[in-house]
Amino acid sequence: MTTLATKEFAEDYVNPRGIPRVQFVENVEQYVKAKGLTIETILKQLQEQHSKYKLMEHKLSQNKTHLANKIPEITKTVDTLTFLRKKLDEEDTGFTTNYGLTDSVFCEATVTPQKTVHLWLGASVMVEYTFDEALTLLKKNLSAAKQNLESTQEDLAWLSDQQVVLEVNTARVYNHDVVSRRDEAKN
């Protein structure tokens, strides 16, 4: 089974989010002549491209961490709403529960039957929803978060492959320069 970290990409693969493919330099001498630039300039361009890929990798890694934390939080909220709805449907008068006020202080509360719940949407915004609306929204958000995580992992694997090709190209251009200078010194 292939995981995203070791995913093989087809030769005709095009990243859906626009991360460009790095072309492997088959013939370094021809590549250098076609560029019409000095070796130092070509190496500098390759290094700049590598830096851009590293920056993309850093941002995608942060996004992956954010999504990896967000998915369990949404799942927990869905589970809580499902439990709350079931419990309130079973008991007409409500139920009593304990909740954490701080890490070491718990309080007892009586939860009366409700038809709505309040969800934090972010940026200090709370919205009132029916149970069905809240579950629909949360399940949609959970699905989107899982899909985004999968896309992010695919992009990270693609970036890793492209960085390897870029590093090999850089080494080949540098080695070509060393050999060329040595040959010039002999003559």
Residue pairs with C-beta under 8 A, 6 or more apart in sequence:
2 8
4 150
4 153
4 154
4 156
4 157
5 153
5 156
5 157
5 160
6 157
7 154
7 157
9 157
9 158
9 161
13 21
13 158
14 21
15 21
15 155
15 158
16 151
17 151
17 155
19 56
19 155
19 158
19 159
19 162
20 162
21 162
22 49
22 162
22 163
22 165
22 166
22 169
23 165
24 165
24 168
24 169
25 31
25 169
25 172
25 173
28 172
28 173
28 175
28 176
29 176
31 173
32 39
32 42
32 173
32 176
35 42
37 45
39 173
39 174
39 176
39 177
39 180
42 173
43 170
43 173
43 174
43 177
46 166
46 169
46 170
46 173
47 170
49 166
50 163
50 166
50 167
50 170
53 159
53 162
53 163
53 166
54 163
56 155
56 159
57 156
57 159
57 160
57 163
60 152
60 155
60 156
60 159
61 156
63 148
63 152
64 149
64 152
64 153
64 156
67 145
67 148
67 149
67 152
68 149
70 145
71 142
71 145
71 146
71 149
74 138
74 141
74 142
74 145
75 142
77 119
77 138
78 135
78 138
78 139
78 142
81 117
81 131
81 134
81 135
81 138
82 135
84 111
84 117
84 131
85 131
85 135
87 95
87 111
88 94
88 95
88 111
88 113
88 114
91 113
92 113
93 112
93 113
94 110
94 111
94 112
94 113
95 110
95 111
96 108
96 109
96 110
96 111
97 108
97 109
97 111
98 106
98 107
98 108
98 109
99 106
99 107
99 109
100 106
101 107
115 130
115 131
116 128
116 129
116 130
116 131
117 128
117 129
117 130
117 131
117 134
118 126
118 127
118 128
118 129
119 126
119 127
119 129
119 134
119 137
119 138
120 126
121 127
129 137
